[in-house]
Amino acid sequence: MAPVATDTKATVDAAAWMFNVVTSVGIIIVNKALMATYHFTYATTLTGLHFATTTLLAFVLRWLGYIQPSHLPISELLKFVVFANFSIVGMNVSLMWNSVGFYQIAKLTMIPVSCLLEVLLDKIRYSRDTKLSISVVLLGVAVCTVTDVSVNTKGFIAAFIAVWSTSMQQYYVHYLQRKYSLSSFNLLGHTAPAQAASLLVLGPFLDYWLTNKKVYDYAYSITPVMFIILSCTIAVGTNLSQFICIGRFTAVSFQVLGHMKTILVLMLGFTFFGREGLNLHVVLGMIIAVVGMIWYGNASSKPGGKERRSISLPTQQTAKTTE
């Protein structure tokens, strides 16, 4: 029975990861068209609409009985929303205030930051092979994506906030699912309404501050509205798949494997938008990154290789039992 269970888990893991890859790459392509072609540059407001759509679906699924009632303390919810919103705003501001090269370097630092959080907070250890494989992934993605690197003070601060808040948000997804025995959709059902409300209130002001354009003055027409609806629809899958993957793999594995999406986006860009920018060092970086990801998958699956815990986190049920 054990091999069957292992095969089933591997199949579900692969399906969850493919779900995340497809939706993440899809939303990047749709948002790029929406912002570059139709000049809808209100990224924070658009993210608020994403979570509003996710909230609507969660309500429908709860009404149909697919989401069971669950509990998440308001203090935990507020902490998560703070981390998540700082992540969204920080990433948007970092992209605008930094060069593309420094923005990519900042994104790469999320892996060591996520590792540090798990070592400090969960007492996790990594084998030498796991550490080396992570380094190879970082090297490969850096070779692919990092070009010009210029740093300014406000851009560095924005990147610092973005990296740490994103790492904390992803760590918290895994932490809350384990501690309160929440499914991915249960947790999303708790967090999406709060994020939607806060981002839809703050988003227009933040977008005006960043772009000097008001979302209410945008010349809405049928085509950009259809792209907005498509973006919101795909975002439901992106949000859900992120929670599923982090719940199954942890934040570090999610970050490492997440760079496969970077490689796919580059390849799709070269395929559909021409080969400009495709050169030997980009191809070499892709190869190094893929080798590192395969190595990471193999090293982390060995006994003691992947985030071996020295302590266990009590769940809500076990905590009640001991009271």
N, C-alpha and C positions, 0 to 999 in steps of 0.2 A: 504493500500500500504506500510505502514511503516514496518510491520513485514516481508513482502516479501523482501524489500530492505535490512533489517537487516540480514535475512537468506542468501541472496545472498552475502553480504559482508563477513559473517562468512565463507561461502563456499570458496570464493576466498582467504580469509586469510589462511584457512586451507590448500588449494591447494598450495599456495605460500610457506607456511612453510614446507610442505612435500617435495616440490621440492628442497628446500634448504637442508633439512635433508638428502635426498637420495643422492644428488650430493656431499655434503660435506663428508658424510661417505664414499661414493664411491671413492672419490679422495684420502682420507686418506689411504684406503686399497690399491689402485693402487700405490700410491707413496711409501708406506711402502714396497711393493714388489719390486718396481723399485730400491729403495735405499738399502734395506737390502739384497735382493737376487741377484740383478744385479749390485750393487755397483755404481749406478749412483748418486753420492752424491752432484751434482751441483744444489743446491736448488734454488739459485737466478736466474741462467740461465734458469732453468726449468720454473720458474715463468714468466720470460720474454717471453718464448715460449707460455705459457698459454695466456698471453695478446696479443701476435701476432696472435694467433688463433682466439681470441675474436675479434680483429680488423678486420681480414679477413671476419668473419661472419657479422660483422656490415656493412662493405662495401657492401657485397652481398645484405643484407636486405635493405640497403639504395638504392641500384641500382634497386631493385625490387619494391621499393615504400613503404615498410613496416615501414621504419623509415623516419619521416618527418624532413625537415630542421629545425634546432634550433640554438640558440645562447648561448654561454657560454664565458664570457670575459676571455681573456688570463691570466689575473692576478689571477682569481679564479681557472682556470685550473692548473696553476703553483703551487699555494698553495696546491691544492688537491694532485697533483703528489708528491710534497715534503713530505706531511704527509703519503701518501700511500707507497712510497718507503722506507721512514724511518721505517714504520711499518713492511714491509717485511724483510728488512735487520736486523732491531732490533730483530725481533722474531727469525730469523735464528741464529744470534749471541748469543742471550740470551739462546737458546736451547743448543748451543755448550759450552758456558762458565759457565753455571749454572747446579746444580743438578736438577734432574727431579722434586723433591719436591719444590724447590724454583721457578722453571719455572712455575709450576702449581699455586703456590701462586700468582706469578706476573700476570698470566692470570686472576685469580679471582679478582684482584684489578681493572680490567677494568670496572667492574660494578659500584663501587662507584665513579670512575673517570668519567665515562659517566654520572652518576647522577649529579655530581658536575658541569660538563660542561653545562648540560641542565638547572640546577638551576641558574647558573651565566649568561649564554648567552641567554636563552629563558624564564627566570623567571618562571620556572615550579615548581609546588609544588607537594609533594607526601603525601598521607594519611598515618596514622600510620600503618594500615594493609599492605599497599603496601611496606613500609619500612621493616616491620617485615618479610614479605614473601620473600623479596630479601635476608635478612639475613639468612633465613632458607635454601634457595637455595645455598648460599655461604657455609654454614656449611656442607650441605650434600655433595656437590662436593668436598670440602676440605677433608672430612672424606674418600671419595672414592679414591682420587687421590694423596693426599700429603703423601709422605713417608719420605725419608731422606731429611733434609733441611740443606744445607750448603751454605754460602754466601761468595763471594769474591768481591773485590772492582770493578773490571772491569765487572764482571757478573751483579752486582747490577746496574751499570751505563747502561749497555745494556738493562736490564729489564726495567729500568725507561724510557728509550727512547722508547722502544717497546710499553709499556703500554700507554704512553701519545700520541704517534703518531698514534697508532691504534684507540684509543678513539677519537682523533681529526678527523681521516679519516672517521670513521663511523658517527660521528656527521655531518661532512661536506656532506656526501651522502644525508642525510635527508634535510639539510639546502639548498643545491643547487637545489634539486628537488622541494622544496617549493618555493624558491625565484625566480627561472627562469622557473617554470612550465615545468620541464623536465620529461619525462617518464624515466623509468629505462634504457631502451635500448638507448634512446637519450643521457643520461648522460654517459653511458658506451661507446657509440660511440665517445664521446668527449675525455674521459679519457684514454681508452685502448691504442690508438696509442702512446700517450706520454709515458705511462708506459712501453709499449713494447719496444720502442726505447731506453729509458733510461736504462731499466734493461738488455737488450741484449748487450748494450755497457759496462755497469759497472759489469754485472753479472759474466763474466768469470774471471775478475780481483779479485772480491770479493770472489768468490768460491776458487780461487787459494790461496788467503790469508788465508781462513778458513781451507782448506783441504790439501793444498800443492800439489794439483793435478790440471792439466790443462784439461779443458773440451774437448779441441781439441785432446788430447792424449787418450781419452777414446776408448776402443775397441768396436766400434759399430757393432752390429749384428742384425739380423732380430727380435729376441725376445725382447731385450730391446728397440729397435726402435718402435716396436708395442706397448709396454707399454708407451713409451713417447707420441705416438700419442693418445692412449687411455686417458692418463692423461690430455693432452691438450683438448681433446674433452669434457671430463667431466668438466674441468675447466671453459669452456664457460658457462655451466649451473650453476656452483658454483658462478661465478662472477655475472651473471645476477640475480640469485635468491637472492644473498646478497643485491643487489641494490633494488630489488622488496620488500624484507622483511623490510629493514631499512626504505624505503619510506613509507611503510604501517604501521609499528609498532614503529618506532623510534629506536635509537641506544640502549637505555637501555633495552627495551623489547627484541630486537634482542640478546643482550648479555645474558639476563636471560634465555630466551627460548633456546639459543644456547647451554647451558650446557646440554640440553637433548641429543645433539649429543655426548657429552662426555660419558654420560651414555650408549648410544647405542653402541659406539665404544668399551667400556669396555665389554658389554654383547656379542657383536660379537666376540671379542677377546677370551672370555671364551668359546664361543660356538665352534669356528673353530680351536682354538689353544690350547685347553685344559683348565683345571680348575686351573692351577698353579696361585697363587696369589688371588684366590677367597676365601675369608674368611668372618667371621661374620661382621667385621667392614666395609668391602667393600659393602656387601649387605645392612647393616644398612645405610650407606651413600647414596646408591642409593635410598632407600625408603625415607629418609629425603629430598633428592633433588627433587624427583618427587612430594612429598607432597607440598614442597615449590613452585614448578612451578604451580601446580594446584591452590594453594592459591593465588599466584601472578595473575594468569589469572582472578580469581574471584574478588580479591580486586581491581585490576587496571581497571576493567570494570565498577565498580560502579561510580556514579556521584562524582566527586572530587577525585577519587582514583588514576586515571592514568594521571599523567603529565598534570594537569589542567593549562592552560595558562592564564596568566594575561595580556599578550600583544599578538598581532597578528603580524606576519611577513609579510610585504608588498611583494606581488609578483611583477614580472616584469611588468605585465599588469597594476596593480593598481598604480605602480610608474609612468608609462607613463601617466595615467589618471590625476594624480594630478599635473603634470608638467605644 
